[in-house]
């Protein structure tokens, strides 16, 4: 066993975990709770982490499983009929440039969970198709297909075509939308 403790590495991945949780939940408070749950689960099960493997991928898998477990739980709960929860949700200011962040978020929210998750993993978080496939427990071809369909659907929802160029200051958003991570289709 090496001198380093894998628990020390957990903190390095908190910003990426929060970004991934935000992309899944679209709610800052819920995302923070999910990140906290993920860290607690990782901390208490650190002996299950295999040294020499990808800590970030392991944490993202825990977060992803936590998200889907919470989604199953929510389906059994009563809906927010009086709108109290919805009224407390915050909305970030509009993004500068041709494509405003609000428009992107609305379009991104319309994607199926699997496509949205894939675009965050391979686009914004920078995981390879192989790493994303392993985290999601599917074939690499499935991840590539989800990413391609998700990007095409985003382009349709945002009314972009091959000639359009996106002018954005947010490189993570560009990476999610663009197949090659550049700023144009």
C-alpha positions as CSV (number, residue, x, y, z in Angstrom):
1,X,0.0,0.0,0.0
2,X,1.3,3.5,-0.8
3,X,1.9,6.3,1.6
4,X,-1.0,8.4,0.1
5,X,-4.5,8.1,1.5
6,X,-7.2,8.0,-1.2
7,X,-9.4,10.1,1.1
8,X,-7.0,13.0,0.6
9,X,-7.9,13.0,-3.1
10,X,-11.6,13.3,-2.5
11,X,-11.5,17.1,-2.1
12,X,-9.8,17.6,-5.5
13,X,-12.9,16.3,-7.2
14,X,-15.6,18.3,-5.4
15,X,-16.0,21.1,-8.1
16,X,-16.4,18.4,-10.9
17,X,-18.8,16.5,-8.7
18,X,-20.9,19.6,-8.1
19,X,-21.0,20.5,-11.8
20,X,-22.1,17.0,-12.6
21,X,-24.8,17.0,-9.9
22,X,-26.0,20.4,-11.1
23,X,-26.4,19.1,-14.6
24,X,-28.4,16.1,-13.4
25,X,-30.6,17.9,-10.9
26,X,-30.8,21.5,-12.2
27,X,-31.1,22.6,-8.6
28,X,-28.2,23.9,-6.5
29,X,-29.4,22.8,-3.1
30,X,-30.2,19.3,-4.3
31,X,-26.9,19.1,-6.1
32,X,-25.0,20.1,-3.0
33,X,-26.9,17.4,-1.0
34,X,-26.1,14.8,-3.6
35,X,-22.4,15.8,-3.6
36,X,-22.4,15.5,0.2
37,X,-24.1,12.1,0.1
38,X,-21.5,11.0,-2.5
39,X,-18.6,12.1,-0.4
40,X,-20.0,10.4,2.7
41,X,-20.6,7.1,0.7
42,X,-17.1,7.3,-0.7
43,X,-15.5,8.1,2.6
44,X,-17.2,5.2,4.4
45,X,-16.5,2.8,1.6
46,X,-13.0,4.0,0.7
47,X,-11.7,0.4,1.2
48,X,-13.7,-0.5,-2.0
49,X,-11.7,2.0,-4.1
50,X,-8.9,0.2,-6.0
51,X,-5.8,2.3,-5.8
52,X,-4.4,3.1,-9.2
53,X,-7.8,3.4,-10.8
54,X,-9.6,6.6,-11.7
55,X,-10.9,8.2,-8.5
56,X,-13.0,10.8,-10.4
57,X,-14.8,8.0,-12.4
58,X,-15.4,6.1,-9.1
59,X,-16.9,9.2,-7.5
60,X,-19.0,10.1,-10.6
61,X,-20.4,6.5,-10.6
62,X,-21.4,6.9,-6.9
63,X,-23.0,10.3,-7.7
64,X,-24.8,8.9,-10.7
65,X,-26.2,5.9,-8.7
66,X,-27.2,8.3,-5.9
67,X,-29.1,10.5,-8.5
68,X,-31.0,7.5,-10.0
69,X,-31.8,6.2,-6.5
70,X,-33.3,9.5,-5.6
71,X,-35.2,9.7,-8.9
72,X,-36.9,6.3,-8.1
73,X,-37.7,7.6,-4.6
74,X,-39.2,10.8,-5.9
75,X,-41.5,8.9,-8.1
76,X,-43.1,7.4,-5.0
77,X,-43.5,10.8,-3.3
78,X,-46.3,13.4,-3.6
79,X,-45.9,16.1,-6.2
80,X,-45.3,19.8,-5.5
81,X,-48.9,20.8,-6.1
82,X,-48.8,24.2,-4.3
83,X,-45.7,25.2,-6.1
84,X,-43.7,26.0,-2.9
85,X,-40.6,24.0,-4.1
86,X,-40.7,25.4,-7.6
87,X,-41.0,29.0,-6.3
88,X,-37.8,28.6,-4.3
89,X,-35.7,27.5,-7.3
90,X,-33.1,30.0,-8.4
91,X,-32.4,31.0,-12.0
92,X,-29.0,32.1,-13.1
93,X,-28.6,35.3,-15.1
94,X,-28.6,35.1,-18.9
95,X,-25.4,34.2,-20.7
96,X,-23.7,36.7,-23.0
97,X,-23.2,36.1,-26.7
98,X,-25.5,34.7,-29.5
99,X,-26.7,31.8,-27.4
100,X,-27.9,32.8,-23.9
101,X,-27.3,30.4,-21.1
102,X,-31.0,30.3,-20.3
103,X,-31.8,29.1,-23.8
104,X,-29.1,26.4,-23.5
105,X,-30.4,25.2,-20.1
106,X,-34.0,25.0,-21.4
107,X,-32.8,23.0,-24.4
108,X,-30.5,20.8,-22.3
109,X,-33.3,20.1,-19.9
110,X,-35.4,18.7,-22.7
111,X,-32.9,15.9,-23.5
112,X,-33.5,12.5,-22.1
113,X,-31.5,11.8,-18.9
114,X,-29.2,9.3,-20.7
115,X,-28.3,11.9,-23.4
116,X,-27.8,14.7,-20.9
117,X,-25.7,12.5,-18.6
118,X,-23.5,11.4,-21.5
119,X,-23.0,15.0,-22.8
120,X,-21.9,16.1,-19.4
121,X,-19.5,13.2,-19.0
122,X,-17.8,13.3,-22.4
123,X,-18.4,17.0,-23.1
124,X,-18.2,19.1,-20.0
125,X,-16.3,16.8,-17.7
126,X,-13.8,15.6,-20.4
127,X,-14.1,11.8,-19.8
128,X,-13.3,9.6,-22.8
129,X,-16.1,7.6,-24.4
130,X,-14.6,4.5,-22.8
131,X,-14.6,6.0,-19.3
132,X,-18.2,7.2,-19.7
133,X,-19.3,3.8,-20.9
134,X,-17.7,2.1,-17.9
135,X,-19.3,4.6,-15.5
136,X,-22.7,4.1,-17.0
137,X,-22.4,0.4,-17.4
138,X,-23.1,0.4,-21.2
139,X,-21.1,-0.2,-24.4
140,X,-18.9,2.5,-25.9
141,X,-21.1,2.5,-29.0
142,X,-24.1,3.3,-26.8
143,X,-22.3,6.3,-25.3
144,X,-21.2,7.6,-28.7
145,X,-24.8,7.2,-30.0
146,X,-26.2,9.0,-27.0
147,X,-23.7,11.8,-27.4
148,X,-24.4,12.2,-31.1
149,X,-28.2,12.1,-30.7
150,X,-28.0,14.5,-27.8
151,X,-25.9,17.0,-29.7
152,X,-28.1,16.8,-32.8
153,X,-31.2,17.3,-30.6
154,X,-29.6,20.3,-28.8
155,X,-28.8,21.9,-32.2
156,X,-32.4,21.4,-33.3
157,X,-33.8,22.9,-30.0
158,X,-31.4,25.8,-30.2
159,X,-32.2,26.3,-33.9
160,X,-28.5,26.0,-34.9
161,X,-27.3,24.5,-38.2
162,X,-23.8,23.6,-39.6
163,X,-23.1,27.2,-40.7
164,X,-23.9,28.7,-37.3
165,X,-21.0,29.6,-35.0
166,X,-21.6,29.8,-31.3
167,X,-20.0,32.8,-29.4
168,X,-19.9,31.8,-25.8
169,X,-17.5,32.5,-22.9
170,X,-18.5,29.2,-21.2
171,X,-16.1,26.5,-22.5
172,X,-18.0,23.7,-20.7
173,X,-21.2,24.6,-22.6
174,X,-19.4,24.7,-25.8
175,X,-17.9,21.3,-25.1
176,X,-21.3,19.8,-24.4
177,X,-22.8,21.1,-27.6
178,X,-19.9,20.7,-30.0
179,X,-18.9,17.2,-30.9
180,X,-15.2,18.1,-31.1
181,X,-15.2,20.5,-28.1
182,X,-14.6,23.5,-30.4
183,X,-16.8,26.6,-30.5
184,X,-18.6,25.8,-33.7
185,X,-20.6,23.0,-35.3
